[in-house]
């Protein structure tokens, strides 16, 4: 671990580079493009009725 005392600045430069590249990659993502593609997909309708396919705990006890 003596090399870590001598070369800590190299490790710091590498970590900063990884951080900057991560920020650049996130900036390249286009959420607007994703939302435009998503407009063609209809959402799944949600109803809060009791006629679900999943058995509830009180129905399984009967």
Rosetta blueprint (number, residue, H / E / L):
1 X L
2 X H
3 X H
4 X H
5 X H
6 X H
7 X L
8 X H
9 X H
10 X H
11 X H
12 X H
13 X H
14 X H
15 X H
16 X H
17 X H
18 X H
19 X H
20 X H
21 X H
22 X H
23 X H
24 X H
25 X H
26 X H
27 X H
28 X H
29 X L
30 X L
31 X H
32 X H
33 X H
34 X H
35 X H
36 X H
37 X H
38 X H
39 X L
40 X L
41 X L
42 X L
43 X L
44 X L
45 X L
46 X L
47 X L
48 X L
49 X L
50 X L
51 X L
52 X L
53 X L
54 X L
55 X L
56 X L
57 X H
58 X H
59 X H
60 X H
61 X L
62 X L
